[in-house]
Amino acid sequence: MEKIENIRLLIKEKLPQLTRSQKIIADYMVEHPQKFALCSLQQLEDELKVSKSTIVRLAQLLGYDGFYSLKADFLEEIKNSLEPIERYKKFLSTPHERINFVDLIAEEAIKNINKTLQLIDKNQYDRAIELIKGANHVYFIGMGISSCLAEIANYLFNRASIKSSFMPYGVLKFTEQIVGLSRKSLLFAFSFPPYSPETIAAARYAQSRGLKVISITDKITNEISRYSDACIQAAVESITISNSIMSVLVIIYALIAQLGNEFKGKSFKTIRALEKVKKEYE
């Protein structure tokens, strides 16, 4: 697990020991890791209205020598998790000779899939299965390439006879469309760098209205995890201009396979109906 994620878990563990001021700092670290990584001690003191000594004591409570060693871990994490366009610019700026790009991208996909297998929390995954089974309708959302993942997931869920819809972002915002949903509906969000504010706002609003929320993201430090009843991690690092989606597809197909197996009767009914349609209308 990555450093900031470890820090987040440690903060959760140490929460009962934290003072009110330390909790303010801890919340800021979890919710705004990039800002924290770039802030000076003086800037944090001014913005959070806490003393420098309180910031240092929190860093020490988390196992660091002081503020700057804690900040160093955040800086390293941010450096290693550049947004797709920044990673792509870095790749293009580096000289490359005689590269087999098929092998390169394939190796990258395999690496992401293997990393995802390590990142997945089985309890979160099982919780997602139960939430889907208990929903009367699943709504998939995402922006950018996450929108494509939402459409793919919706297609596969419908093929498996699970009532679902792809929620587009256009004339109506996600939040405006969520207004009319029942509390038995489930919001399924895809959120990856650069973490669309619209998707996070939709998850926050859905949760406030009593809807259950599932998210697939690359880091549990992503704000959307705070508004998710189940959060599944997937590694999406890529040298191309967009996040890699291979590991996310593995998760989607795994969900479909398990749900299909658990709803065998419904699955066979769907297969028979599809066979009938193909025979009569094609």
N, C-alpha and C positions, 0 to 999 in steps of 0.2 A: 504494500500500500504506500502511496506517495506521501511525502513529508507533511504537506498541509492537511491531508486527510488524517494522518496520525495525530497532528496537533488538535484537530477538531475533536477527535475521539477522546484525547487526553483532557481537553477542556470540559467535555461532557462528564468525564469521570471525576474531575476536580471541582465541578460546579458547586457542590455544597460548601466547599472551603473558600470560595471566592467572595470577596467583599463586593459591595454595590459598585464601587468604581472599577474594580477588576472585571466585573461582569460586563460593564459598558465597553471596556477595551476588548474583551474576549468576543463579544457580539460583533464588534467592528472588524476584528481579524477574520471571523468566519464569513461575514456577509460581504466584506470588501477586501479580499486578499491582495488584489492588485494595488489598491490604494495604500494599504498597510505596507506593502513591500517598497513603495516609493516615498513614504513619509519619513521625515526626520523626527527625532524625539520631541523637538520643539513644536513641530506641526501637529503631532498627535496630542500634545498637551493643550494646545490652543483649540483644536477642533473638538476634542472630547471633554474638555474642561476637567481633566484629571492631572495629577502631578506626575512629574518625570519619575519620581521614586516609586510610584504605584505601578507604572509601566514596567520598570526594571524588576520589581518584586514579582509581578505576574510572569515575566519571562523566566525568572529563576524558579518559580513554582512549577513551570512546565519543563524544567530540566536544563535550561540554558544558563550560560554564564551571565548573560545580560541581554539588553534590548538588541544590540547589534548582531549577536550570534543568532538570535531568533529571526531578525530581519533578513539575515543572509540566507536562511533556508527558504523564506518566502521569495526572495529574489531569484534563487536558483530554480524554484518551482515555476515561477512566471516565465523565466527564460526558456524552460523546457516545454512550456505549453503555449507557445505562440499561436495566434489565430492562423487559420489556414492560409490566408493571403500572405501573411508575414513569413510563414514557413516556406511558401512557394517562392517568394522574393529571395529568401536566403538560399534556396536551392539553385535558382537561376543565376545567382551572383557567384556561385562556386564553379570553377572549371570542371567539366566532366568529359572524359574521352572514352569512346568505345563502350558505352554502357548498354547492357541488354535491359531495356526498360520493362519488358514483359517479366523477366526474372525479378527485377527490382520491385515492381509493384506487387507481384505475387508473394515475394518474401515479406513485404510490408504487411500484406493482408494476413498472412499466416501468423506473423508476429502479433498483430492486433487481436486475432482470434485467440491465440494462446494466452495473451495477457488478459483478455476478457474472461476466459475460463478461471483465471486466478482471482479476478476482481469480483465476480458475481457472488453476492451474498445469497445463499440458498434460502434463507428465511424470507428475504425480500422477494425472491423469485416465486416461492410458494405462495406468498401473500398476494402477489399479482395474479396468479392463477385463480385463487379463491375470489378475489375482487371481480375478475372477469366473469366467473361462473355465477356470481351473485347479482350482476348488473342486468337490467332489462335492455340496455342499449349502450354500445361503446362508441365514443366519438374520438377520432384521431386528429391531432393537430401538430403543426410544426411550420417553421419558416425556412425558406431557402431549400437546401437539399433535404432537410428534415420534413419538408412538405411532401417530397417524393416518397420518403419512408412512410409517412402517414398514409399516403394513397396505396402503397404496396400492402401495408398492414391491413387496411380496410378491405382491399380486394381479397386477400387471403382469409380474413375472418368471415367475409360473406360466403366465400366458397366452402367454408367449414360450417355454414349455417349458424353463425353467431351474428346476431343483429348488430350492425355497426354502420357508421357513416364517416366519411371524410369531411372535416369542417374546413372549408376554404377561408382564407383571409382576403377580403376584397371590399365589396360594398359595405358589408358589416364586419366589425371587429369580432375577435373571438369572444370577448366579454359580452358583447351585444347578443351574440347567438346563444351563449350559455344562459342568458336570462330566462329563456323559455324551456329549459331542460328540467326534467323531474329529478328528485333527489336519488332516484334509483338508477339514474344514468351514470356512466363512468367516463371520465376524461382521461385519455391516454396521450401523453405529450412526449415529443422528441425534442431534446434541447442540447445542442452542442455549440462549441465556440463558433461565433462570438456571442452566444447566449442571447437570443432574441428577447427583448423586454416584453414584447407582445405575448409570447408563449408563457413566460413566467407570470405575467399579470393574469393571464387566463387561468393558470393553475391556482393562483392565490384567490381569485374571485370564485372559482368553482368550489374550492374548499370552504370558503366563507359561507357559501350557500348550502353546504351540507353534502355536496357531491364527493364521491371518492375519486382520487387522482392517482394514476400510475405515470411514472416518468422513466424514460431511458436517457441517460446522460453519461458523460465521460468522467465526471468527478462528483463525489458526494458533497463537495464544498460549493457546487453550483447552487444558487439560491433556490432553484425550483425544488430541491430535495426537501426544503422546509415545508412545502405545501403538498407533498406527495405522501400518500398512504403506503405506497410501495415504490422504491427507487432502485432501478437496475443499472449497474455500471457497464459501459462498453468502451473499449479502447478504439479511438478513431484517428490516430495520428496518420498523417499523409504528407508526402512531398509535393502533391499536386495542389491545385488551386482550391480544392474543397476537401472537407473531412472524408476519410474513408468510411464506407458504409457496410463493409463486409461482415464485421463482427456484429453489427446491429441486425443484419439480416439473419445471422445465425440465431440470435435471441428470438426474433419474430417467428422463424420457422420452428424453433423449439417449443414456443408457446402454442403454436397451431398444432404441432404433432401431439403434444400432451393433452390439449383440450379435445382434439379429435378422438384420442384414445379413451378419454374419460366420458365422452358423449358418443359412444359407438353407435347407438341406436339412431341418433339424429344424423350422424355421419353417413351411415348406410342409406338412410332415407334420402339424403341429399344426392348421393351417388346415383341411386335409382332414378331420381327425378331428372338429373342431368343426362343420364343415358336415354331416358324417354324423350327429352327435348331434342337431343342430337338425332335420334332415330326418326322422329316425326317432322322436324323442321329443318334439317340440314340435308 
